[in-house]
């Protein structure tokens, strides 16, 4: 399920994706993440090339409002493809909203000690 979500979310639209993306590894690392968490990670990663382009434009003194013209002038190479490093950065910023296995263990311990409600 997570594998399919990442594959679909990263290849949405005309997003260019690098060959270095390890979908299976990403799916394993996100065990316990909700569907919304996975979509958020994919979105964050797909926006990363735009953030990099904006930083480059700022260094060159080009206003962000001129981004469409800047990209059109330089062609597809203006935006780098989404890479595994973009995914890694997104995973460092975005944590599971579900709470993960530690939360589940604490809930089970609570139930064992105090009973269910």
DRENTORKOL-3810 file (N, C-alpha, C; in nm, 4 decimals):
REM DRENTORKOL-3810
@n.u->0.0814; n.v->-0.1189; n.w->0.0000; ca.u->0.0000; ca.v->0.0000; ca.w->0.0000; c.u->0.0863; c.v->0.1262; c.w->0.0000
@n.u->0.1838; n.v->0.1350; n.w->0.0930; ca.u->0.2707; ca.v->0.2528; ca.w->0.0984; c.u->0.3527; c.v->0.2644; c.w->-0.0297
@n.u->0.3980; n.v->0.1518; n.w->-0.0813; ca.u->0.4752; ca.v->0.1509; ca.w->-0.2058; c.u->0.3926; c.v->0.2111; c.w->-0.3193
@n.u->0.2691; n.v->0.1677; n.w->-0.3320; ca.u->0.1811; ca.v->0.2192; ca.w->-0.4376; c.u->0.1539; c.v->0.3689; c.w->-0.4187
@n.u->0.1338; n.v->0.4101; n.w->-0.2940; ca.u->0.1084; ca.v->0.5520; ca.w->-0.2674; c.u->0.2272; c.v->0.6384; c.w->-0.3075
@n.u->0.3473; n.v->0.5962; n.w->-0.2689; ca.u->0.4659; ca.v->0.6738; ca.w->-0.3049; c.u->0.4856; c.v->0.6768; c.w->-0.4555
@n.u->0.4703; n.v->0.5626; n.w->-0.5192; ca.u->0.4892; ca.v->0.5567; ca.w->-0.6644; c.u->0.3925; c.v->0.6515; c.w->-0.7347
@n.u->0.2666; n.v->0.6462; n.w->-0.6960; ca.u->0.1655; ca.v->0.7315; ca.w->-0.7596; c.u->0.1884; c.v->0.8788; c.w->-0.7263
@n.u->0.2140; n.v->0.9092; n.w->-0.6005; ca.u->0.2287; ca.v->1.0487; ca.w->-0.5576; c.u->0.3520; c.v->1.1154; c.w->-0.6189
@n.u->0.4605; n.v->1.0404; n.w->-0.6340; ca.u->0.5818; ca.v->1.1001; ca.w->-0.6890; c.u->0.5749; c.v->1.1159; c.w->-0.8404
@n.u->0.4961; n.v->1.0351; n.w->-0.9055; ca.u->0.4881; ca.v->1.0424; ca.w->-1.0512; c.u->0.3658; c.v->1.1197; c.w->-1.0986
@n.u->0.3029; n.v->1.1910; n.w->-1.0076; ca.u->0.1827; ca.v->1.2671; ca.w->-1.0410; c.u->0.2196; c.v->1.3846; c.w->-1.1317
@n.u->0.1335; n.v->1.4122; n.w->-1.2263; ca.u->0.1564; ca.v->1.5262; ca.w->-1.3160; c.u->0.2767; c.v->1.5011; c.w->-1.4045
@n.u->0.3518; n.v->1.6058; n.w->-1.4282; ca.u->0.4704; ca.v->1.5924; ca.w->-1.5125; c.u->0.5990; c.v->1.6017; c.w->-1.4305
@n.u->0.5927; n.v->1.5580; n.w->-1.3070; ca.u->0.7090; ca.v->1.5597; ca.w->-1.2187; c.u->0.8151; c.v->1.4650; c.w->-1.2714
@n.u->0.9354; n.v->1.5152; n.w->-1.2834; ca.u->1.0478; ca.v->1.4295; ca.w->-1.3235; c.u->1.1047; c.v->1.3644; c.w->-1.1985
@n.u->1.1258; n.v->1.2334; n.w->-1.2048; ca.u->1.1750; ca.v->1.1569; ca.w->-1.0908; c.u->1.3056; c.v->1.0888; c.w->-1.1308
@n.u->1.4053; n.v->1.1025; n.w->-1.0461; ca.u->1.5368; ca.v->1.0424; ca.w->-1.0705; c.u->1.5308; c.v->0.8907; c.w->-1.0605
@n.u->1.6229; n.v->0.8256; n.w->-1.1279; ca.u->1.6315; ca.v->0.6788; ca.w->-1.1222; c.u->1.6840; c.v->0.6288; c.w->-0.9882
@n.u->1.7356; n.v->0.7193; n.w->-0.9044; ca.u->1.7926; ca.v->0.6748; ca.w->-0.7761; c.u->1.6877; c.v->0.6553; c.w->-0.6660
@n.u->1.5611; n.v->0.6832; n.w->-0.6953; ca.u->1.4545; ca.v->0.6665; ca.w->-0.5956; c.u->1.4388; c.v->0.5180; c.w->-0.5649
@n.u->1.4440; n.v->0.4852; n.w->-0.4370; ca.u->1.4285; ca.v->0.3465; ca.w->-0.3901; c.u->1.2917; c.v->0.3344; c.w->-0.3231
@n.u->1.1903; n.v->0.3080; n.w->-0.4038; ca.u->1.0523; ca.v->0.3054; ca.w->-0.3557; c.u->1.0316; c.v->0.2047; c.w->-0.2429
@n.u->1.0881; n.v->0.0863; n.w->-0.2571; ca.u->1.0689; ca.v->-0.0179; ca.w->-0.1537; c.u->1.1297; c.v->0.0272; c.w->-0.0210
@n.u->1.2478; n.v->0.0869; n.w->-0.0264; ca.u->1.3137; ca.v->0.1336; ca.w->0.0961; c.u->1.2324; c.v->0.2445; c.w->0.1627
@n.u->1.1765; n.v->0.3336; n.w->0.0817; ca.u->1.0943; ca.v->0.4418; ca.w->0.1362; c.u->0.9695; c.v->0.3826; c.w->0.2033
@n.u->0.9086; n.v->0.2871; n.w->0.1375; ca.u->0.7881; ca.v->0.2241; ca.w->0.1933; c.u->0.8195; c.v->0.1567; c.w->0.3266
@n.u->0.9342; n.v->0.0901; n.w->0.3357; ca.u->0.9715; ca.v->0.0239; ca.w->0.4615; c.u->0.9983; c.v->0.1260; c.w->0.5717
@n.u->1.0644; n.v->0.2355; n.w->0.5372; ca.u->1.0976; ca.v->0.3369; ca.w->0.6378; c.u->0.9754; c.v->0.4105; c.w->0.6902
@n.u->0.8668; n.v->0.4040; n.w->0.6165; ca.u->0.7476; ca.v->0.4777; ca.w->0.6573; c.u->0.6403; c.v->0.3870; c.w->0.7164
@n.u->0.6816; n.v->0.2714; n.w->0.7651; ca.u->0.5870; ca.v->0.1832; ca.w->0.8333; c.u->0.5280; c.v->0.2597; c.w->0.9516
@n.u->0.3975; n.v->0.2593; n.w->0.9630; ca.u->0.3308; ca.v->0.3323; ca.w->1.0700; c.u->0.2878; c.v->0.4719; c.w->1.0304
@n.u->0.3223; n.v->0.5161; n.w->0.9108; ca.u->0.2791; ca.v->0.6474; ca.w->0.8626; c.u->0.1394; c.v->0.6341; c.w->0.8021
@n.u->0.0601; n.v->0.7365; n.w->0.8148; ca.u->-0.0731; ca.v->0.7370; ca.w->0.7542; c.u->-0.0610; c.v->0.7700; c.w->0.6050
@n.u->-0.1697; n.v->0.7490; n.w->0.5331; ca.u->-0.1739; ca.v->0.7856; ca.w->0.3901; c.u->-0.1460; c.v->0.9351; c.w->0.3738
@n.u->-0.2042; n.v->1.0155; n.w->0.4603; ca.u->-0.1832; ca.v->1.1603; ca.w->0.4538; c.u->-0.0363; c.v->1.1948; c.w->0.4772
@n.u->0.0304; n.v->1.1246; n.w->0.5696; ca.u->0.1729; ca.v->1.1470; ca.w->0.5948; c.u->0.2545; c.v->1.1176; c.w->0.4695
@n.u->0.2209; n.v->1.0088; n.w->0.4033; ca.u->0.2945; ca.v->0.9674; ca.w->0.2837; c.u->0.2758; c.v->1.0692; c.w->0.1715
@n.u->0.1538; n.v->1.1156; n.w->0.1533; ca.u->0.1278; ca.v->1.2170; ca.w->0.0510; c.u->0.2042; c.v->1.3451; c.w->0.0846
@n.u->0.2100; n.v->1.3811; n.w->0.2118; ca.u->0.2826; ca.v->1.5002; ca.w->0.2545; c.u->0.4319; c.v->1.4869; c.w->0.2263
@n.u->0.4891; n.v->1.3710; n.w->0.2523; ca.u->0.6305; ca.v->1.3473; ca.w->0.2236; c.u->0.6557; c.v->1.3599; c.w->0.0738
@n.u->0.5699; n.v->1.2979; n.w->-0.0066; ca.u->0.5865; ca.v->1.3043; ca.w->-0.1520; c.u->0.5746; c.v->1.4486; c.w->-0.2020
@n.u->0.4777; n.v->1.5221; n.w->-0.1498; ca.u->0.4621; ca.v->1.6631; ca.w->-0.1907; c.u->0.5842; c.v->1.7452; c.w->-0.1537
@n.u->0.6324; n.v->1.7254; n.w->-0.0320; ca.u->0.7501; ca.v->1.7993; ca.w->0.0134; c.u->0.8685; c.v->1.7701; c.w->-0.0784
@n.u->0.8863; n.v->1.6439; n.w->-0.1124; ca.u->0.9975; ca.v->1.6050; ca.w->-0.1996; c.u->0.9819; c.v->1.6618; c.w->-0.3405
@n.u->0.8591; n.v->1.6655; n.w->-0.3919; ca.u->0.8403; ca.v->1.7161; ca.w->-0.5282; c.u->0.8533; c.v->1.8678; c.w->-0.5367
@n.u->0.8383; n.v->1.9354; n.w->-0.4249; ca.u->0.8555; ca.v->2.0804; ca.w->-0.4229; c.u->1.0028; c.v->2.1181; c.w->-0.4035
@n.u->1.0835; n.v->2.0253; n.w->-0.3559; ca.u->1.2246; ca.v->2.0538; ca.w->-0.3284; c.u->1.2997; c.v->2.1107; c.w->-0.4489
@n.u->1.2829; n.v->2.0550; n.w->-0.5694; ca.u->1.3517; ca.v->2.1166; ca.w->-0.6836; c.u->1.3106; c.v->2.2621; c.w->-0.7076
@n.u->1.1847; n.v->2.2955; n.w->-0.6783; ca.u->1.1413; ca.v->2.4352; ca.w->-0.6915; c.u->1.2089; c.v->2.5239; c.w->-0.5875
@n.u->1.2232; n.v->2.4702; n.w->-0.4654; ca.u->1.2932; ca.v->2.5479; ca.w->-0.3614; c.u->1.4386; c.v->2.5713; c.w->-0.4016
@n.u->1.5017; n.v->2.4687; n.w->-0.4593; ca.u->1.6399; ca.v->2.4826; ca.w->-0.5044; c.u->1.6506; c.v->2.5849; c.w->-0.6169
@n.u->1.5552; n.v->2.5803; n.w->-0.7100; ca.u->1.5538; ca.v->2.6761; ca.w->-0.8202; c.u->1.5334; c.v->2.8180; c.w->-0.7681
@n.u->1.4428; n.v->2.8339; n.w->-0.6717; ca.u->1.4187; ca.v->2.9665; ca.w->-0.6134; c.u->1.5456; c.v->3.0196; c.w->-0.5470
@n.u->1.6187; n.v->2.9322; n.w->-0.4776; ca.u->1.7437; ca.v->2.9741; ca.w->-0.4138; c.u->1.8466; c.v->3.0154; c.w->-0.5192
@n.u->1.8540; n.v->2.9411; n.w->-0.6276; ca.u->1.9467; ca.v->2.9740; ca.w->-0.7359; c.u->1.9106; c.v->3.1088; c.w->-0.7987
@n.u->1.7820; n.v->3.1294; n.w->-0.8211; ca.u->1.7368; ca.v->3.2557; ca.w->-0.8793; c.u->1.7694; c.v->3.3727; c.w->-0.7867
@n.u->1.7523; n.v->3.3508; n.w->-0.6579; ca.u->1.7832; ca.v->3.4563; ca.w->-0.5605; c.u->1.9319; c.v->3.4919; c.w->-0.5664
@n.u->2.0169; n.v->3.3872; n.w->-0.5749; ca.u->2.1621; ca.v->3.4120; ca.w->-0.5851; c.u->2.1960; c.v->3.4909; c.w->-0.7111
@n.u->2.1202; n.v->3.4668; n.w->-0.8174; ca.u->2.1448; ca.v->3.5359; ca.w->-0.9445; c.u->2.0743; c.v->3.6711; c.w->-0.9521
@n.u->1.9952; n.v->3.7039; n.w->-0.8497; ca.u->1.9248; ca.v->3.8315; ca.w->-0.8479; c.u->1.8013; c.v->3.8349; c.w->-0.9359
@n.u->1.7474; n.v->3.7186; n.w->-0.9691; ca.u->1.6273; ca.v->3.7104; ca.w->-1.0525; c.u->1.5057; c.v->3.7024; c.w->-0.9611
@n.u->1.4067; n.v->3.7881; n.w->-0.9783; ca.u->1.2862; ca.v->3.7831; ca.w->-0.8945; c.u->1.2097; c.v->3.6515; c.w->-0.9134
@n.u->1.1556; n.v->3.6000; n.w->-0.8057; ca.u->1.0802; ca.v->3.4747; ca.w->-0.8087; c.u->0.9607; c.v->3.4847; c.w->-0.9038
@n.u->0.9040; n.v->3.6028; n.w->-0.9173; ca.u->0.7893; ca.v->3.6217; ca.w->-1.0075; c.u->0.8246; c.v->3.5869; c.w->-1.1517
@n.u->0.9523; n.v->3.5859; n.w->-1.1828; ca.u->0.9972; ca.v->3.5540; ca.w->-1.3186; c.u->1.0300; c.v->3.4058; c.w->-1.3372
@n.u->0.9913; n.v->3.3230; n.w->-1.2393; ca.u->1.0249; ca.v->3.1809; ca.w->-1.2470; c.u->0.9739; c.v->3.1139; c.w->-1.3752
@n.u->0.8483; n.v->3.1353; n.w->-1.4162; ca.u->0.8031; ca.v->3.0689; ca.w->-1.5392; c.u->0.8907; c.v->3.1036; c.w->-1.6608
@n.u->0.9254; n.v->3.2305; n.w->-1.6750; ca.u->1.0104; ca.v->3.2720; ca.w->-1.7870; c.u->1.1510; c.v->3.2141; c.w->-1.7729
@n.u->1.2010; n.v->3.2117; n.w->-1.6502; ca.u->1.3344; ca.v->3.1584; ca.w->-1.6219; c.u->1.3421; c.v->3.0108; c.w->-1.6620
@n.u->1.2385; n.v->2.9346; n.w->-1.6251; ca.u->1.2343; ca.v->2.7916; ca.w->-1.6581; c.u->1.2168; c.v->2.7728; c.w->-1.8085
@n.u->1.1289; n.v->2.8510; n.w->-1.8702; ca.u->1.1054; ca.v->2.8392; ca.w->-2.0147; c.u->1.2329; c.v->2.8680; c.w->-2.0929
@n.u->1.3084; n.v->2.9655; n.w->-2.0469; ca.u->1.4326; ca.v->3.0043; ca.w->-2.1144; c.u->1.5381; c.v->2.8943; c.w->-2.1064
@n.u->1.5443; n.v->2.8246; n.w->-1.9927; ca.u->1.6474; ca.v->2.7232; ca.w->-1.9712; c.u->1.6026; c.v->2.5814; c.w->-2.0085
@n.u->1.4731; n.v->2.5634; n.w->-2.0248; ca.u->1.4215; ca.v->2.4319; ca.w->-2.0626; c.u->1.4112; c.v->2.3379; c.w->-1.9435
@n.u->1.3865; n.v->2.2096; n.w->-1.9710; ca.u->1.3644; ca.v->2.1111; ca.w->-1.8642; c.u->1.4805; c.v->2.0980; c.w->-1.7658
@n.u->1.6007; n.v->2.1304; n.w->-1.8087; ca.u->1.7155; ca.v->2.1163; ca.w->-1.7186; c.u->1.7163; c.v->2.2201; c.w->-1.6064
@n.u->1.6282; n.v->2.3196; n.w->-1.6141; ca.u->1.6219; ca.v->2.4211; ca.w->-1.5084; c.u->1.5794; c.v->2.3598; c.w->-1.3757
@n.u->1.4939; n.v->2.2578; n.w->-1.3828; ca.u->1.4481; ca.v->2.1893; ca.w->-1.2613; c.u->1.5105; c.v->2.0510; c.w->-1.2562
@n.u->1.5790; n.v->2.0229; n.w->-1.1479; ca.u->1.6355; ca.v->1.8890; ca.w->-1.1316; c.u->1.5232; c.v->1.7920; c.w->-1.0987
@n.u->1.5399; n.v->1.6652; n.w->-1.1330; ca.u->1.4363; ca.v->1.5671; ca.w->-1.0969; c.u->1.4325; c.v->1.5443; c.w->-0.9459
@n.u->1.3202; n.v->1.4994; n.w->-0.8971; ca.u->1.3080; ca.v->1.4620; ca.w->-0.7566; c.u->1.4008; c.v->1.3423; c.w->-0.7355
@n.u->1.4857; n.v->1.3524; n.w->-0.6348; ca.u->1.5834; ca.v->1.2466; ca.w->-0.6103; c.u->1.5659; c.v->1.1874; c.w->-0.4700
@n.u->1.6426; n.v->1.0844; n.w->-0.4442; ca.u->1.6380; ca.v->1.0195; ca.w->-0.3133; c.u->1.6790; c.v->1.1173; c.w->-0.2030
@n.u->1.7692; n.v->1.2095; n.w->-0.2342; ca.u->1.8091; ca.v->1.3076; ca.w->-0.1321; c.u->1.6910; c.v->1.3981; c.w->-0.0952
@n.u->1.6047; n.v->1.4281; n.w->-0.1913; ca.u->1.4846; ca.v->1.5071; ca.w->-0.1605; c.u->1.3907; c.v->1.4288; c.w->-0.0690
@n.u->1.3790; n.v->1.2985; n.w->-0.0949; ca.u->1.2961; ca.v->1.2124; ca.w->-0.0090; c.u->1.3551; c.v->1.2075; c.w->0.1307
@n.u->1.4860; n.v->1.1899; n.w->0.1399; ca.u->1.5537; ca.v->1.1842; ca.w->0.2704; c.u->1.5286; c.v->1.3124; c.w->0.3492
@n.u->1.5403; n.v->1.4262; n.w->0.2825; ca.u->1.5148; ca.v->1.5545; ca.w->0.3501; c.u->1.3713; c.v->1.5616; c.w->0.4005
@n.u->1.2769; n.v->1.5181; n.w->0.3180; ca.u->1.1356; ca.v->1.5198; ca.w->0.3580; c.u->1.1120; c.v->1.4281; c.w->0.4775
@n.u->1.1765; n.v->1.3118; n.w->0.4780; ca.u->1.1606; ca.v->1.2179; ca.w->0.5898; c.u->1.2183; c.v->1.2743; c.w->0.7194
@n.u->1.3218; n.v->1.3557; n.w->0.7096; ca.u->1.3782; ca.v->1.4179; ca.w->0.8303; c.u->1.2837; c.v->1.5241; c.w->0.8866
@n.u->1.2081; n.v->1.5903; n.w->0.7978; ca.u->1.1186; ca.v->1.6970; ca.w->0.8418; c.u->0.9810; c.v->1.6469; c.w->0.8844
@n.u->0.9338; n.v->1.5410; n.w->0.8215; ca.u->0.7962; ca.v->1.4970; ca.w->0.8424; c.u->0.7948; c.v->1.3644; c.w->0.9170
@n.u->0.7323; n.v->1.3650; n.w->1.0312; ca.u->0.7209; ca.v->1.2447; ca.w->1.1144; c.u->0.5801; c.v->1.1885; c.w->1.1033
@n.u->0.5650; n.v->1.0663; n.w->1.1445; ca.u->0.4340; ca.v->1.0017; ca.w->1.1427; c.u->0.3386; c.v->1.0743; c.w->1.2359
@n.u->0.2209; n.v->1.1013; n.w->1.1873; ca.u->0.1195; ca.v->1.1655; ca.w->1.2712; c.u->0.0440; c.v->1.0624; c.w->1.3544
@n.u->0.0658; n.v->0.9363; n.w->1.3236; ca.u->-0.0049; ca.v->0.8289; ca.w->1.3917; c.u->0.0579; c.v->0.7988; c.w->1.5271
@n.u->0.1849; n.v->0.8191; n.w->1.5423; ca.u->0.2499; ca.v->0.7963; ca.w->1.6700; c.u->0.3492; c.v->0.6821; c.w->1.6692
@n.u->0.3400; n.v->0.5938; n.w->1.5748; ca.u->0.4368; ca.v->0.4874; ca.w->1.5607; c.u->0.4219; c.v->0.3758; c.w->1.6617
@n.u->0.5154; n.v->0.2816; n.w->1.6541; ca.u->0.5084; ca.v->0.1612; ca.w->1.7362; c.u->0.5264; c.v->0.1903; c.w->1.8852
@n.u->0.6010; n.v->0.2931; n.w->1.9200; ca.u->0.6212; ca.v->0.3273; ca.w->2.0617; c.u->0.4891; c.v->0.3684; c.w->2.1265
@n.u->0.4091; n.v->0.4462; n.w->2.0567; ca.u->0.2784; ca.v->0.4874; ca.w->2.1085; c.u->0.1866; c.v->0.3668; c.w->2.1253
@n.u->0.1874; n.v->0.2785; n.w->2.0276; ca.u->0.1041; ca.v->0.1581; ca.w->2.0348; c.u->0.1460; c.v->0.0722; c.w->2.1539
@n.u->0.2776; n.v->0.0600; n.w->2.1767; ca.u->0.3274; ca.v->-0.0179; ca.w->2.2915; c.u->0.2819; c.v->0.0453; c.w->2.4225
@n.u->0.2907; n.v->0.1778; n.w->2.4342; ca.u->0.2464; ca.v->0.2447; ca.w->2.5571; c.u->0.0974; c.v->0.2257; c.w->2.5803
@n.u->0.0193; n.v->0.2282; n.w->2.4729; ca.u->-0.1251; ca.v->0.2067; ca.w->2.4871; c.u->-0.1544; c.v->0.0638; c.w->2.5322
@n.u->-0.0800; n.v->-0.0331; n.w->2.4783; ca.u->-0.0986; ca.v->-0.1732; ca.w->2.5181; c.u->-0.0583; c.v->-0.1913; c.w->2.6646
@n.u->0.0522; n.v->-0.1272; n.w->2.7054; ca.u->0.0961; ca.v->-0.1343; ca.w->2.8454; c.u->-0.0084; c.v->-0.0735; c.w->2.9381
@n.u->-0.0664; n.v->0.0389; n.w->2.8981; ca.u->-0.1713; ca.v->0.1028; ca.w->2.9762; c.u->-0.2905; c.v->0.0092; c.w->2.9924
@n.u->-0.3310; n.v->-0.0519; n.w->2.8813; ca.u->-0.4455; ca.v->-0.1402; ca.w->2.8839; c.u->-0.4187; c.v->-0.2610; c.w->2.9746
@n.u->-0.2960; n.v->-0.3117; n.w->2.9700; ca.u->-0.2606; ca.v->-0.4265; ca.w->3.0544; c.u->-0.2641; c.v->-0.3873; c.w->3.2025
@n.u->-0.2103; n.v->-0.2701; n.w->3.2338; ca.u->-0.2030; ca.v->-0.2270; ca.w->3.3728; c.u->-0.3374; c.v->-0.1814; c.w->3.4294
@n.u->-0.4120; n.v->-0.1047; n.w->3.3512; ca.u->-0.5344; ca.v->-0.0438; ca.w->3.4031; c.u->-0.6624; c.v->-0.0995; c.w->3.3448
@n.u->-0.6530; n.v->-0.1845; n.w->3.2473; ca.u->-0.7709; ca.v->-0.2384; ca.w->3.1815; c.u->-0.8229; c.v->-0.1455; c.w->3.0751
@n.u->-0.9088; n.v->-0.1961; n.w->2.9930; ca.u->-0.9621; ca.v->-0.1117; ca.w->2.8845; c.u->-1.0772; c.v->-0.0276; c.w->2.9380
@n.u->-1.1056; n.v->0.0797; n.w->2.8664; ca.u->-1.2151; ca.v->0.1685; ca.w->2.9073; c.u->-1.3315; c.v->0.1561; c.w->2.8128
END
